[in-house]
């Protein structure tokens, strides 16, 4: 498998999932600013949408969209319990979390990457903080989003909430979220993925 990623982008989520899974894979940097691979290949020829992540399987099949990719990865290593079994109520709970992170948190950050966001920025930040306060409440008494077990939803939320600091969004008042981020950040697989992307020493 090949994971196409851009350092620090949302593709860190499947990068974490792959490290957690123990599966063999190759990480290929596809910087979102240049859309050029290290060998000069135009990334648009690999993914016409131009964004990451993209997972290419050994048979050439390509899977797009982070929430789908991390579930595929989890299903290839069921012994790691990164996702509940398909068809169970818990799997739908996981999908609910993945969709929430994708649509309410991930896309909630998107306007902040636009230098022309202007006066709209305060409304964007207020909305994001409202969603994150709800997450903070859900994490009360839990080790991870789904309870005591780390899942691919944790890797996704960890990736996206990592954007708060560079965007100067203060999360200090969200104690449960802060403790959860500390816990997730200490996982060896998370540390390996962060180091591979040059995000830590």
MDTraj code that builds the backbone (N, CA, C; nanometers):
import mdtraj as md
import numpy as np

residues = "UNK UNK UNK UNK UNK UNK UNK UNK UNK UNK UNK UNK UNK UNK UNK UNK UNK UNK UNK UNK UNK UNK UNK UNK UNK UNK UNK UNK UNK UNK UNK UNK UNK UNK UNK UNK UNK UNK UNK UNK UNK UNK UNK UNK UNK UNK UNK UNK UNK UNK UNK UNK UNK UNK UNK UNK UNK UNK UNK UNK UNK UNK UNK UNK UNK UNK UNK UNK UNK UNK UNK UNK UNK UNK UNK UNK UNK UNK UNK UNK UNK UNK UNK UNK UNK UNK UNK UNK UNK UNK UNK UNK UNK UNK UNK UNK UNK UNK UNK UNK UNK UNK UNK UNK UNK UNK UNK UNK UNK UNK UNK UNK UNK UNK UNK UNK UNK UNK UNK UNK UNK UNK UNK UNK UNK UNK UNK UNK UNK UNK UNK UNK UNK UNK UNK UNK UNK UNK UNK UNK UNK UNK UNK UNK UNK UNK UNK UNK UNK UNK UNK UNK UNK UNK UNK UNK UNK UNK UNK UNK UNK UNK UNK UNK UNK UNK UNK UNK UNK UNK UNK UNK UNK UNK UNK UNK UNK UNK UNK UNK UNK UNK UNK UNK UNK UNK UNK UNK UNK UNK UNK UNK UNK UNK UNK UNK UNK UNK UNK UNK UNK".split()
xyz = np.array([
    [0.0840, -0.1195, 0.0000],
    [0.0000, 0.0000, 0.0000],
    [0.0872, 0.1241, 0.0000],
    [0.0346, 0.2290, -0.0616],
    [0.1005, 0.3592, -0.0588],
    [0.0039, 0.4618, -0.0010],
    [0.0525, 0.5368, 0.0963],
    [-0.0247, 0.6489, 0.1492],
    [0.0371, 0.7773, 0.0970],
    [-0.0413, 0.8535, 0.0225],
    [0.0025, 0.9852, -0.0212],
    [-0.0404, 1.0855, 0.0854],
    [0.0565, 1.1637, 0.1343],
    [0.0300, 1.2533, 0.2458],
    [0.1001, 1.3868, 0.2240],
    [0.0584, 1.4861, 0.3008],
    [0.1276, 1.6145, 0.3083],
    [0.1531, 1.6401, 0.4563],
    [0.2749, 1.6731, 0.4946],
    [0.3079, 1.6843, 0.6372],
    [0.2130, 1.7760, 0.7143],
    [0.1562, 1.7209, 0.8223],
    [0.0692, 1.7983, 0.9092],
    [-0.0721, 1.8165, 0.8596],
    [-0.1021, 1.7691, 0.7395],
    [-0.2379, 1.7796, 0.6852],
    [-0.3258, 1.6699, 0.7446],
    [-0.4491, 1.6626, 0.7006],
    [-0.5417, 1.5626, 0.7534],
    [-0.4957, 1.4199, 0.7239],
    [-0.4015, 1.4041, 0.6316],
    [-0.3472, 1.2718, 0.6000],
    [-0.2663, 1.2128, 0.7149],
    [-0.2354, 1.2945, 0.8166],
    [-0.1706, 1.2398, 0.9355],
    [-0.2601, 1.1346, 1.0011],
    [-0.3913, 1.1493, 0.9881],
    [-0.4851, 1.0543, 1.0485],
    [-0.4658, 0.9119, 0.9951],
    [-0.4709, 0.8863, 0.8633],
    [-0.4418, 0.7508, 0.8164],
    [-0.2971, 0.7092, 0.8385],
    [-0.2059, 0.8056, 0.8445],
    [-0.0668, 0.7734, 0.8753],
    [-0.0596, 0.7116, 1.0157],
    [-0.1309, 0.7729, 1.1100],
    [-0.1389, 0.7180, 1.2457],
    [-0.2030, 0.5798, 1.2429],
    [-0.3132, 0.5664, 1.1682],
    [-0.3837, 0.4381, 1.1607],
    [-0.2918, 0.3285, 1.1062],
    [-0.2135, 0.3601, 1.0052],
    [-0.1215, 0.2607, 0.9495],
    [-0.0156, 0.2209, 1.0512],
    [0.0367, 0.3172, 1.1248],
    [0.1357, 0.2848, 1.2275],
    [0.0734, 0.2003, 1.3380],
    [-0.0499, 0.2316, 1.3751],
    [-0.1197, 0.1529, 1.4775],
    [-0.1466, 0.0107, 1.4287],
    [-0.1736, -0.0032, 1.2990],
    [-0.2150, -0.1325, 1.2433],
    [-0.1012, -0.2328, 1.2317],
    [0.0211, -0.1841, 1.2127],
    [0.1330, -0.2745, 1.1895],
    [0.1409, -0.3251, 1.0471],
    [0.0538, -0.2765, 0.9588],
    [0.0557, -0.3194, 0.8191],
    [0.1761, -0.2588, 0.7464],
    [0.2203, -0.3259, 0.6427],
    [0.3297, -0.2740, 0.5611],
    [0.2750, -0.1691, 0.4652],
    [0.3460, -0.0587, 0.4542],
    [0.3015, 0.0479, 0.3639],
    [0.4195, 0.1372, 0.3292],
    [0.3995, 0.2167, 0.2264],
    [0.4972, 0.3179, 0.1868],
    [0.4297, 0.4532, 0.1970],
    [0.4948, 0.5471, 0.2636],
    [0.4428, 0.6836, 0.2740],
    [0.5087, 0.7691, 0.1665],
    [0.4270, 0.8339, 0.0850],
    [0.4767, 0.9156, -0.0254],
    [0.4317, 1.0597, -0.0037],
    [0.5287, 1.1490, 0.0120],
    [0.4958, 1.2896, 0.0345],
    [0.4397, 1.3515, -0.0934],
    [0.3232, 1.4144, -0.0789],
    [0.2575, 1.4853, -0.1894],
    [0.2184, 1.6230, -0.1371],
    [0.3151, 1.7135, -0.1258],
    [0.2886, 1.8441, -0.0632],
    [0.1731, 1.9183, -0.1294],
    [0.0814, 1.9664, -0.0472],
    [-0.0379, 2.0325, -0.1017],
    [-0.0058, 2.1680, -0.1640],
    [0.1099, 2.2246, -0.1328],
    [0.1445, 2.3546, -0.1917],
    [0.1994, 2.3417, -0.3334],
    [0.2754, 2.2341, -0.3581],
    [0.3380, 2.2187, -0.4899],
    [0.2698, 2.1143, -0.5769],
    [0.2042, 2.0161, -0.5136],
    [0.1434, 1.9036, -0.5850],
    [0.2452, 1.8291, -0.6698],
    [0.3693, 1.8281, -0.6220],
    [0.4763, 1.7555, -0.6909],
    [0.5361, 1.6535, -0.5956],
    [0.5553, 1.5312, -0.6444],
    [0.6229, 1.4300, -0.5654],
    [0.7735, 1.4543, -0.5726],
    [0.8477, 1.3824, -0.4895],
    [0.9923, 1.4014, -0.4845],
    [1.0591, 1.3747, -0.6189],
    [1.0010, 1.2830, -0.6977],
    [1.0593, 1.2513, -0.8285],
    [1.0094, 1.3439, -0.9394],
    [0.9326, 1.4463, -0.9027],
    [0.8826, 1.5425, -1.0002],
    [0.7466, 1.5098, -1.0584],
    [0.6908, 1.3941, -1.0216],
    [0.5588, 1.3545, -1.0722],
    [0.4524, 1.4548, -1.0296],
    [0.3652, 1.4883, -1.1226],
    [0.2515, 1.5756, -1.0938],
    [0.1471, 1.4945, -1.0178],
    [0.1216, 1.5338, -0.8926],
    [0.0280, 1.4577, -0.8091],
    [-0.1125, 1.4539, -0.8680],
    [-0.1498, 1.5549, -0.9457],
    [-0.2823, 1.5550, -1.0077],
    [-0.3009, 1.4362, -1.1015],
    [-0.1922, 1.3784, -1.1502],
    [-0.2029, 1.2602, -1.2371],
    [-0.2360, 1.1357, -1.1563],
    [-0.2067, 1.1413, -1.0278],
    [-0.2380, 1.0295, -0.9381],
    [-0.3758, 1.0485, -0.8767],
    [-0.4018, 1.1696, -0.8306],
    [-0.5322, 1.2050, -0.7749],
    [-0.5782, 1.3345, -0.8404],
    [-0.6708, 1.3262, -0.9351],
    [-0.7160, 1.4468, -1.0058],
    [-0.7715, 1.5552, -0.9135],
    [-0.8149, 1.5190, -0.7924],
    [-0.8653, 1.6183, -0.6980],
    [-0.7511, 1.6962, -0.6331],
    [-0.6336, 1.6405, -0.6340],
    [-0.5156, 1.7119, -0.5873],
    [-0.4937, 1.7144, -0.4378],
    [-0.5869, 1.6587, -0.3607],
    [-0.5672, 1.6662, -0.2157],
    [-0.5308, 1.5314, -0.1552],
    [-0.4926, 1.5361, -0.0300],
    [-0.4576, 1.4164, 0.0457],
    [-0.5606, 1.3983, 0.1565],
    [-0.5722, 1.2757, 0.2094],
    [-0.4942, 1.1556, 0.1802],
    [-0.5492, 1.0788, 0.0609],
    [-0.4633, 0.9920, 0.0090],
    [-0.5018, 0.8945, -0.0923],
    [-0.4290, 0.7663, -0.0584],
    [-0.5015, 0.6571, -0.0548],
    [-0.4408, 0.5268, -0.0280],
    [-0.4480, 0.4450, -0.1562],
    [-0.3326, 0.4024, -0.2039],
    [-0.3271, 0.3186, -0.3236],
    [-0.2922, 0.1771, -0.2814],
    [-0.3804, 0.0837, -0.3165],
    [-0.3588, -0.0559, -0.2797],
    [-0.2623, -0.1215, -0.3773],
    [-0.2165, -0.2394, -0.3415],
    [-0.1169, -0.3086, -0.4229],
    [-0.1683, -0.3416, -0.5629],
    [-0.3007, -0.3546, -0.5789],
    [-0.3566, -0.3843, -0.7114],
    [-0.3872, -0.2585, -0.7919],
    [-0.3500, -0.1429, -0.7370],
    [-0.3721, -0.0162, -0.8068],
    [-0.5004, 0.0549, -0.7704],
    [-0.5887, -0.0112, -0.6951],
    [-0.7122, 0.0521, -0.6497],
    [-0.6785, 0.1710, -0.5606],
    [-0.7524, 0.2789, -0.5763],
    [-0.7282, 0.3994, -0.4960],
    [-0.8496, 0.4297, -0.4095],
    [-0.8240, 0.4564, -0.2840],
    [-0.9298, 0.4935, -0.1902],
    [-0.9047, 0.6372, -0.1469],
    [-1.0068, 0.7209, -0.1657],
    [-0.9984, 0.8608, -0.1240],
    [-1.0831, 0.8815, 0.0007],
    [-1.0661, 0.9962, 0.0612],
    [-1.1399, 1.0419, 0.1793],
    [-1.0924, 0.9702, 0.3059],
    [-1.0436, 1.0522, 0.3979],
    [-0.9820, 1.0009, 0.5190],
    [-1.0680, 0.9066, 0.5998],
    [-1.1962, 0.9386, 0.6160],
    [-1.2839, 0.8540, 0.6984],
    [-1.2995, 0.7148, 0.6389],
    [-1.2996, 0.7045, 0.5063],
    [-1.3078, 0.5739, 0.4408],
    [-1.1746, 0.5007, 0.4514],
    [-1.0658, 0.5757, 0.4314],
    [-0.9330, 0.5150, 0.4345],
    [-0.9026, 0.4535, 0.5709],
    [-0.9300, 0.5261, 0.6780],
    [-0.8949, 0.4730, 0.8104],
    [-0.9784, 0.3503, 0.8451],
    [-1.1026, 0.3434, 0.7981],
    [-1.1828, 0.2234, 0.8222],
    [-1.1284, 0.1057, 0.7431],
    [-1.0850, 0.1307, 0.6207],
    [-1.0237, 0.0229, 0.5416],
    [-0.9005, -0.0302, 0.6139],
    [-0.8161, 0.0595, 0.6604],
    [-0.6950, 0.0186, 0.7311],
    [-0.7310, -0.0648, 0.8540],
    [-0.8266, -0.0149, 0.9318],
    [-0.8675, -0.0871, 1.0529],
    [-0.9174, -0.2270, 1.0205],
    [-0.9906, -0.2400, 0.9112],
    [-1.0478, -0.3699, 0.8754],
    [-0.9429, -0.4691, 0.8257],
    [-0.8250, -0.4189, 0.7857],
    [-0.7172, -0.5084, 0.7433],
    [-0.6381, -0.5635, 0.8613],
    [-0.6596, -0.5060, 0.9785],
    [-0.5884, -0.5509, 1.0987],
    [-0.6883, -0.5616, 1.2141],
    [-0.7871, -0.6513, 1.2018],
    [-0.8939, -0.6572, 1.3026],
    [-0.8443, -0.6869, 1.4434],
    [-0.7304, -0.7559, 1.4546],
    [-0.6776, -0.7890, 1.5871],
    [-0.6349, -0.6649, 1.6651],
    [-0.6101, -0.5548, 1.5952],
    [-0.5695, -0.4309, 1.6618],
    [-0.6879, -0.3537, 1.7192],
    [-0.8086, -0.3904, 1.6795],
    [-0.9321, -0.3298, 1.7318],
    [-0.9345, -0.1777, 1.7145],
    [-0.8930, -0.1330, 1.5971],
    [-0.8964, 0.0105, 1.5668],
    [-1.0346, 0.0565, 1.5244],
    [-1.1210, -0.0393, 1.4952],
    [-1.2614, -0.0113, 1.4615],
    [-1.3442, -0.1315, 1.5030],
    [-1.4651, -0.1086, 1.5553],
    [-1.5526, -0.2216, 1.5861],
    [-1.5911, -0.2967, 1.4579],
    [-1.6394, -0.4168, 1.4737],
    [-1.6756, -0.5001, 1.3583],
    [-1.7881, -0.4358, 1.2780],
    [-1.7821, -0.4558, 1.1471],
    [-1.8877, -0.4050, 1.0597],
    [-2.0230, -0.4637, 1.1004],
    [-2.1248, -0.3819, 1.0908],
    [-2.2600, -0.4264, 1.1205],
    [-2.3007, -0.4143, 1.2657],
    [-2.2058, -0.3821, 1.3527],
    [-2.2392, -0.3679, 1.4945],
    [-2.2834, -0.2254, 1.5242],
    [-2.3552, -0.2091, 1.6345],
    [-2.3965, -0.0751, 1.6761],
    [-2.2748, 0.0122, 1.7009],
    [-2.1686, -0.0477, 1.7557],
    [-2.0474, 0.0278, 1.7849],
    [-1.9809, 0.0790, 1.6567],
    [-1.9938, 0.0032, 1.5475],
    [-1.9340, 0.0504, 1.4213],
    [-2.0064, 0.1762, 1.3732],
    [-2.1364, 0.1788, 1.3911],
    [-2.2109, 0.2990, 1.3518],
    [-2.1762, 0.4173, 1.4422],
    [-2.1456, 0.3888, 1.5668],
    [-2.1013, 0.4953, 1.6573],
    [-1.9670, 0.5513, 1.6090],
    [-1.8768, 0.4610, 1.5673],
    [-1.7489, 0.5053, 1.5128],
    [-1.7705, 0.5920, 1.3882],
    [-1.8586, 0.5472, 1.3002],
    [-1.8852, 0.6235, 1.1781],
    [-1.9468, 0.7591, 1.2101],
    [-2.0266, 0.7631, 1.3139],
    [-2.0836, 0.8892, 1.3582],
    [-1.9733, 0.9855, 1.4015],
    [-1.8772, 0.9348, 1.4786],
    [-1.7650, 1.0182, 1.5211],
    [-1.6820, 1.0649, 1.4011],
    [-1.6534, 0.9728, 1.3089],
    [-1.5732, 1.0094, 1.1921],
    [-1.6425, 1.1172, 1.1091],
    [-1.7730, 1.1033, 1.0934],
    [-1.8470, 1.2026, 1.0166],
    [-1.8538, 1.3363, 1.0900],
    [-1.8689, 1.3311, 1.2199],
    [-1.8710, 1.4544, 1.2994],
    [-1.7384, 1.5282, 1.2867],
    [-1.6289, 1.4543, 1.3026],
    [-1.4971, 1.5177, 1.2909],
    [-1.4784, 1.5762, 1.1513],
    [-1.5207, 1.5010, 1.0497],
    [-1.5021, 1.5463, 0.9109],
    [-1.5825, 1.6718, 0.8805],
    [-1.7085, 1.6728, 0.9206],
    [-1.7974, 1.7810, 0.8772],
    [-1.8030, 1.8983, 0.9741],
    [-1.7879, 1.8722, 1.1022],
    [-1.8028, 1.9787, 1.2015],
    [-1.6697, 2.0368, 1.2491],
    [-1.5667, 1.9533, 1.2558],
    [-1.4374, 2.0009, 1.3057],
    [-1.3414, 2.0279, 1.1891],
    [-1.3172, 1.9257, 1.1086],
    [-1.2237, 1.9404, 0.9964],
    [-1.2678, 2.0539, 0.9036],
    [-1.3888, 2.0470, 0.8538],
    [-1.4361, 2.1519, 0.7630],
    [-1.4589, 2.2839, 0.8366],
    [-1.4767, 2.2756, 0.9669],
    [-1.4885, 2.3969, 1.0465],
    [-1.3601, 2.4781, 1.0477],
    [-1.2468, 2.4087, 1.0378],
    [-1.1179, 2.4769, 1.0334],
    [-1.0896, 2.5381, 0.8960],
    [-1.1493, 2.4814, 0.7917],
    [-1.1126, 2.5184, 0.6542],
    [-1.1087, 2.6685, 0.6265],
    [-1.2107, 2.7475, 0.6685],
    [-1.2049, 2.8911, 0.6385],
    [-1.0845, 2.9621, 0.6994],
    [-1.0306, 2.9063, 0.8078],
    [-0.9194, 2.9718, 0.8764],
    [-0.7891, 2.9647, 0.7966],
    [-0.7837, 2.8746, 0.6990],
    [-0.6651, 2.8638, 0.6141],
    [-0.6713, 2.9629, 0.4974],
    [-0.7821, 3.0336, 0.4863],
    [-0.7990, 3.1341, 0.3812],
    [-0.7543, 3.2700, 0.4356],
    [-0.6494, 3.3289, 0.3770],
    [-0.6007, 3.4575, 0.4292],
    [-0.7030, 3.5701, 0.4178],
    [-0.8074, 3.5498, 0.3398],
    [-0.9100, 3.6533, 0.3211],
    [-1.0335, 3.6307, 0.4081],
    [-1.0195, 3.5489, 0.5134],
    [-1.1357, 3.5171, 0.5956],
    [-1.1936, 3.6416, 0.6638],
    [-1.1067, 3.7378, 0.6967],
    [-1.1530, 3.8666, 0.7490],
    [-1.2367, 3.8572, 0.8740],
    [-1.3440, 3.9382, 0.8765],
    [-1.4293, 3.9472, 0.9947],
    [-1.5041, 3.8175, 1.0238],
    [-1.5126, 3.7317, 0.9261],
    [-1.5824, 3.6048, 0.9418],
    [-1.5069, 3.5122, 1.0372],
    [-1.3794, 3.5410, 1.0610],
    [-1.2957, 3.4528, 1.1425],
    [-1.3528, 3.4322, 1.2817],
    [-1.3995, 3.5376, 1.3458],
    [-1.4527, 3.5248, 1.4826],
    [-1.5712, 3.4297, 1.4888],
    [-1.6579, 3.4361, 1.3893],
    [-1.7738, 3.3467, 1.3855],
    [-1.7290, 3.2021, 1.3649],
    [-1.6280, 3.1832, 1.2802],
    [-1.5752, 3.0487, 1.2548],
    [-1.5170, 2.9898, 1.3825],
    [-1.4367, 3.0693, 1.4525],
    [-1.3734, 3.0220, 1.5755],
    [-1.4785, 2.9928, 1.6825],
    [-1.5779, 3.0788, 1.6950],
    [-1.6844, 3.0567, 1.7938],
    [-1.7578, 2.9258, 1.7670],
    [-1.7856, 2.8997, 1.6405],
    [-1.8556, 2.7753, 1.6049],
    [-1.7689, 2.6532, 1.6368],
    [-1.6414, 2.6628, 1.6013],
    [-1.5487, 2.5526, 1.6295],
    [-1.5401, 2.5255, 1.7798],
    [-1.5256, 2.6319, 1.8572],
    [-1.5145, 2.6148, 2.0018],
    [-1.6412, 2.5546, 2.0607],
    [-1.7546, 2.5900, 2.0044],
    [-1.8796, 2.5306, 2.0506],
    [-1.8821, 2.3803, 2.0279],
    [-1.8367, 2.3373, 1.9111],
    [-1.8317, 2.1936, 1.8804],
    [-1.7296, 2.1231, 1.9705],
    [-1.6149, 2.1872, 1.9911],
    [-1.5108, 2.1256, 2.0728],
    [-1.5490, 2.1203, 2.2201],
    [-1.6282, 2.2155, 2.2653],
    [-1.6786, 2.2097, 2.4031],
    [-1.7707, 2.0891, 2.4202],
    [-1.8476, 2.0608, 2.3182],
    [-1.9336, 1.9420, 2.3244],
    [-1.8484, 1.8158, 2.3317],
    [-1.7434, 1.8080, 2.2490],
    [-1.6519, 1.6938, 2.2528],
    [-1.5887, 1.6815, 2.3906],
    [-1.5493, 1.7948, 2.4484],
    [-1.4896, 1.7950, 2.5819],
    [-1.5844, 1.7299, 2.6824],
    [-1.7116, 1.7606, 2.6716],
    [-1.8098, 1.6990, 2.7607],
    [-1.8237, 1.5501, 2.7378],
    [-1.8182, 1.5084, 2.6110],
    [-1.8298, 1.3660, 2.5781],
    [-1.7106, 1.2857, 2.6294],
    [-1.5959, 1.3516, 2.6429],
    [-1.4750, 1.2826, 2.6890],
    [-1.4684, 1.2693, 2.8413],
    [-1.5599, 1.3307, 2.9113],
    [-1.5604, 1.3193, 3.0581],
    [-1.5720, 1.1728, 3.0993],
    [-1.4770, 1.1265, 3.1770],
    [-1.4791, 0.9885, 3.2251],
    [-1.4383, 0.8854, 3.1227],
    [-1.3904, 0.9280, 3.0079],
    [-1.3483, 0.8339, 2.9030],
    [-1.1995, 0.8514, 2.8742],
    [-1.1368, 0.7403, 2.8388],
    [-0.9989, 0.7455, 2.7931],
    [-0.9925, 0.7936, 2.6474],
    [-1.0866, 0.7447, 2.5687],
    [-1.0899, 0.7760, 2.4254],
    [-1.2335, 0.8053, 2.3829],
    [-1.2527, 0.8434, 2.2585],
    [-1.3857, 0.8834, 2.2126],
    [-1.4900, 0.7738, 2.2309],
    [-1.4492, 0.6482, 2.2123],
    [-1.5431, 0.5364, 2.2201],
    [-1.5372, 0.4633, 2.3541],
    [-1.4638, 0.5188, 2.4483],
    [-1.4532, 0.4522, 2.5783],
    [-1.3093, 0.4246, 2.6150],
    [-1.2782, 0.2971, 2.6429],
    [-1.1434, 0.2625, 2.6886],
    [-1.0485, 0.2260, 2.5754],
    [-1.1019, 0.2084, 2.4528],
    [-1.0176, 0.1650, 2.3419],
    [-0.9916, 0.2785, 2.2428],
    [-0.8671, 0.2920, 2.2025],
    [-0.8294, 0.3842, 2.0956],
    [-0.8866, 0.3323, 1.9643],
    [-0.9460, 0.4223, 1.8854],
    [-0.9939, 0.3857, 1.7525],
    [-0.9421, 0.4856, 1.6506],
    [-0.9699, 0.4589, 1.5239],
    [-0.9265, 0.5498, 1.4180],
    [-0.9926, 0.6864, 1.4303],
    [-1.1053, 0.6959, 1.5001],
    [-1.1685, 0.8267, 1.5222],
    [-1.0806, 0.9144, 1.6106],
    [-1.0120, 0.8531, 1.7056],
    [-0.9215, 0.9294, 1.7908],
    [-0.8056, 0.9864, 1.7097],
    [-0.7521, 0.9058, 1.6203],
    [-0.6431, 0.9531, 1.5363],
    [-0.6846, 1.0696, 1.4484],
    [-0.8075, 1.0642, 1.3994],
    [-0.8580, 1.1716, 1.3129],
    [-0.8778, 1.3003, 1.3933],
    [-0.9453, 1.2910, 1.5074],
    [-0.9687, 1.4105, 1.5883],
    [-0.8370, 1.4689, 1.6397],
    [-0.7428, 1.3829, 1.6760],
    [-0.6125, 1.4306, 1.7224],
    [-0.5443, 1.5124, 1.6134],
    [-0.5487, 1.4622, 1.4922],
    [-0.4879, 1.5317, 1.3783],
    [-0.5479, 1.6704, 1.3604],
    [-0.6795, 1.6782, 1.3596],
    [-0.7464, 1.8048, 1.3296],
    [-0.7330, 1.9044, 1.4452],
    [-0.7453, 1.8573, 1.5685],
    [-0.7317, 1.9509, 1.6811],
    [-0.5878, 2.0002, 1.6951],
    [-0.4947, 1.9327, 1.6315],
    [-0.3566, 1.9802, 1.6298],
    [-0.3402, 2.1109, 1.5538],
    [-0.4404, 2.1471, 1.4763],
    [-0.4355, 2.2731, 1.4013],
    [-0.4724, 2.3934, 1.4886],
    [-0.5255, 2.3692, 1.6077],
    [-0.5709, 2.4809, 1.6913],
    [-0.4554, 2.5750, 1.7279],
    [-0.3423, 2.5188, 1.7684],
    [-0.2298, 2.6036, 1.8108],
    [-0.1799, 2.6948, 1.6989],
    [-0.1489, 2.6421, 1.5794],
    [-0.1032, 2.7340, 1.4735],
    [-0.2094, 2.8348, 1.4300],
    [-0.3361, 2.8013, 1.4519],
    [-0.4443, 2.8942, 1.4186],
    [-0.4760, 2.9887, 1.5347],
    [-0.3969, 2.9737, 1.6442],
    [-0.4121, 3.0584, 1.7642],
    [-0.5528, 3.0474, 1.8255],
    [-0.6032, 2.9248, 1.8320],
    [-0.7300, 2.8971, 1.8987],
    [-0.6981, 2.8376, 2.0353],
    [-0.7423, 2.9022, 2.1384],
    [-0.7103, 2.8632, 2.2756],
    [-0.8043, 2.7530, 2.3222],
    [-0.7476, 2.6344, 2.3464],
    [-0.8267, 2.5208, 2.3948],
    [-0.8007, 2.4927, 2.5428],
    [-0.7321, 2.5842, 2.6089],
    [-0.6875, 2.5587, 2.7460],
    [-0.8026, 2.5326, 2.8431],
    [-0.9189, 2.5878, 2.8143],
    [-1.0316, 2.5676, 2.9046],
    [-1.0995, 2.4330, 2.8900],
    [-1.0604, 2.3562, 2.7898],
    [-1.1228, 2.2263, 2.7633],
    [-1.0356, 2.1166, 2.8237],
    [-1.0518, 2.0944, 2.9527],
    [-0.9613, 2.0075, 3.0284],
    [-0.9651, 1.8626, 2.9823],
    [-1.0847, 1.8109, 2.9551],
    [-1.0941, 1.6711, 2.9113],
    [-1.0275, 1.6527, 2.7751],
    [-1.0495, 1.7486, 2.6867],
    [-0.9889, 1.7425, 2.5538],
    [-0.8370, 1.7513, 2.5642],
    [-0.7871, 1.8381, 2.6500],
    [-0.6424, 1.8535, 2.6681],
    [-0.5799, 1.7242, 2.7209],
    [-0.6449, 1.6629, 2.8196],
    [-0.5930, 1.5376, 2.8755],
    [-0.5959, 1.4265, 2.7716],
    [-0.7029, 1.4236, 2.6926],
    [-0.7148, 1.3241, 2.5853],
    [-0.6045, 1.3447, 2.4815],
    [-0.5788, 1.4702, 2.4431],
    [-0.4728, 1.4968, 2.3448],
    [-0.3370, 1.4512, 2.3983],
    [-0.3127, 1.4739, 2.5239],
    [-0.1878, 1.4289, 2.5861],
    [-0.1765, 1.2770, 2.5792],
    [-0.2876, 1.2098, 2.6102],
    [-0.2902, 1.0633, 2.6105],
    [-0.2646, 1.0083, 2.4703],
    [-0.3347, 1.0609, 2.3719],
    [-0.3186, 1.0144, 2.2340],
    [-0.1775, 1.0459, 2.1840],
    [-0.1292, 1.1650, 2.2163],
    [0.0024, 1.2059, 2.1691],
    [0.1161, 1.1216, 2.2231],
    [0.0938, 1.0512, 2.3333],
    [0.1972, 0.9660, 2.3924],
    [0.2008, 0.8263, 2.3309],
    [0.1039, 0.7939, 2.2479],
    [0.1021, 0.6612, 2.1870],
    [0.2210, 0.6474, 2.0913],
    [0.2945, 0.5365, 2.0992],
    [0.4122, 0.5183, 2.0135],
    [0.3815, 0.5320, 1.8648],
    [0.2677, 0.4803, 1.8202],
    [0.2329, 0.4893, 1.6784],
    [0.2114, 0.6338, 1.6355],
    [0.1503, 0.7119, 1.7225],
    [0.1286, 0.8545, 1.6935],
    [0.2625, 0.9255, 1.6853],
    [0.3511, 0.8948, 1.7781],
    [0.4828, 0.9566, 1.7772],
    [0.5614, 0.9194, 1.6519],
    [0.5499, 0.7936, 1.6078],
    [0.6210, 0.7509, 1.4871],
    [0.5685, 0.8239, 1.3639],
    [0.4363, 0.8355, 1.3537],
    [0.3771, 0.9051, 1.2381],
    [0.4160, 1.0528, 1.2364],
    [0.4125, 1.1161, 1.3532],
    [0.4511, 1.2573, 1.3621],
    [0.5982, 1.2754, 1.3225],
    [0.6832, 1.1874, 1.3699],
    [0.8262, 1.1979, 1.3376],
    [0.8492, 1.1746, 1.1889],
    [0.7786, 1.0778, 1.1313],
    [0.7948, 1.0478, 0.9875],
    [0.7569, 1.1675, 0.9017],
    [0.6634, 1.2493, 0.9487],
    [0.6205, 1.3657, 0.8721],
    [0.7015, 1.4911, 0.9067],
    [0.8012, 1.4743, 0.9924],
    [0.8861, 1.5880, 1.0280],
    [0.8195, 1.6862, 1.1217],
    [0.7166, 1.6407, 1.1949],
    [0.6428, 1.7291, 1.2842],
    [0.7022, 1.7312, 1.4243],
    [0.7860, 1.6307, 1.4543],
    [0.8569, 1.6252, 1.5825],
    [0.9990, 1.5798, 1.5543],
    [1.0822, 1.5932, 1.6545],
    [1.2230, 1.5512, 1.6410],
    [1.2345, 1.3994, 1.6509],
])
top = md.Topology()
chain = top.add_chain()
for i, resn in enumerate(residues, 1):
    res = top.add_residue(resn, chain, resSeq=i)
    for name in ("N", "CA", "C"):
        top.add_atom(name, md.element.get_by_symbol(name[0]), res)
traj = md.Trajectory(xyz[None], top)
